[in-house]
Amino acid sequence: MKKILTLVFVSALGGLLTLGGYKFFIENETQPLAVEQSSDLPVFVPTNNTITSSTATAPDFVKAAEKSLDAVVHVKNTAIINAPISMRDLFYGRSSQRAQVGTGSGVIISPTGYIITNNHVIKNANEISITLNDNKTYDAELIGTDESTDIALLKIETEKELPFMAFGDSDNAKIGEWVLAVGNPFNLNSTVTAGIISAKSRDLTGQHQQSFIQTDAAVNPGNSGGALVNTNGDLIGINTAISSQTGSYIGYSFAVPSNIARKIVNDIMEYGNVQNGILGVSILNKNSREAIENKLNEIEGVYISEVQEDTGAEKAGIKPGDIIKKIDNIYIHKFADLTGYLKTKNPDDTVNVTLIRDGDEKTLPVTLLKPTTTVVEKIGFVKNASKKELKNFNTEYGVKISKFADENYKVGWNRVGVEEGCIVTKINGEKLYSVDDAQNALRTRNPREPLQIEIINKQGEKIIHSFR
């Protein structure tokens, strides 16, 4: 028992000695030291105490969609085509003609039933039918078309006023602005997709003939002729094309600006055709050898390489070498900006052209004139002929060939004695007194019939050729 008590006492004493040694020798040596440091940094980090939300307010498309859906229609085009003859056709004596149906979209632009769509939606149609959003179907009359802008105007007759969309101002549309595409892709009626405006004045041909609004709103086959709408529900474009290697939407779509479409429609309704006003200048294409050699690719604006005779530009004092920077209130960065704005104007309209000449800025008023040159298929460029030129060919009417479209046409016509400077007198039997007559003859001809062209060559011989 004594041994046990002794062992407990020794253990307790050892523990007390160990604890005392730690407190005296070790803990005193590890006391923290106060160290002063000099620093130019602030003693606190400034922070923004304002509470912000990371979620941006999403655009509201509901009202815009509601204003659009009932005004966008389904367009069905029925054309009769010559199909390949099969053995069954020969055996049963059946015709090789077949009905081909195409579909697209259109936009009602008046309560009385005028509808705008794309020319390619109704091209070669024998019958056109319109289905409204309430599923009522009507036969449509083709009022007129403009192939260069791919715009067509239709009309349906109804007993009641129709919901319609008013044209907005496409010049005020901004890159980055939200838009809706409304139409009937893949026959899915009343479809709405959203995106932003990706670019303006986009030309897909490289010929400076187009000035599309580019968007990333999803557009597919069947959307053609439908509405491009801003968040206010204003019609700012007619959906026309997609950029695709597959035939379906992969990223970008293109719309005819509403200001151009409205002008085309007004001209068709008032004159029966499109009245174009020209400035009368030729532009040096960027990336051409001449532009690169003269370091003109770096300029902001368009460089005038030639001023045509007897045009508004010549009369106003515009000269080769001038750089157009602005027309009216529209800034001109490239040729598509210029042509796109001019397509909204008529002959005899006056525009204010702001240009740079020798480093100085000038603004000149220019009166637009009717074009004196047009393109005739299978030939090329033709222009109005003077009385003296007509007299030299012993004719009272005709237009002059100014330039063949390509070398193949030139070689082909040269074989029968037709050269540049010869006179085209008739197209499909219609006498030509001006380039307007040539445009009308081409526009109104039946595409299923041969194109017949009559020309007087420099030997005074009358050449008549038919193209199928």
Secondary structure as UniProt FT lines:
FT   HELIX           2..21
FT   HELIX           22..26
FT   HELIX           27..30
FT   HELIX           62..69
FT   TURN            70..71
FT   STRAND          72..82
FT   HELIX           87..92
FT   STRAND          97..108
FT   TURN            111..112
FT   STRAND          114..118
FT   HELIX           119..122
FT   TURN            123..124
FT   STRAND          127..131
FT   TURN            133..134
FT   STRAND          137..139
FT   STRAND          141..146
FT   TURN            147..150
FT   STRAND          151..155
FT   HELIX           170..172
FT   TURN            175..176
FT   STRAND          178..183
FT   HELIX           185..187
FT   STRAND          191..202
FT   STRAND          212..215
FT   TURN            221..222
FT   TURN            224..225
FT   STRAND          227..230
FT   TURN            231..232
FT   STRAND          235..243
FT   STRAND          252..257
FT   HELIX           258..271
FT   STRAND          281..283
FT   TURN            286..287
FT   HELIX           289..293
FT   TURN            294..295
FT   TURN            297..298
FT   STRAND          302..307
FT   TURN            309..310
FT   HELIX           312..316
FT   TURN            320..321
FT   STRAND          323..327
FT   TURN            328..329
FT   STRAND          330..331
FT   HELIX           335..342
FT   TURN            343..344
FT   TURN            347..348
FT   STRAND          350..357
FT   TURN            358..359
FT   STRAND          360..367
FT   STRAND          373..376
FT   TURN            377..379
FT   STRAND          380..384
FT   HELIX           387..392
FT   TURN            393..394
FT   STRAND          399..404
FT   HELIX           407..414
FT   TURN            415..417
FT   TURN            420..421
FT   STRAND          423..427
FT   TURN            428..429
FT   STRAND          430..431
FT   HELIX           435..444
FT   TURN            447..448
FT   STRAND          451..456
FT   TURN            458..459
FT   STRAND          462..467
//
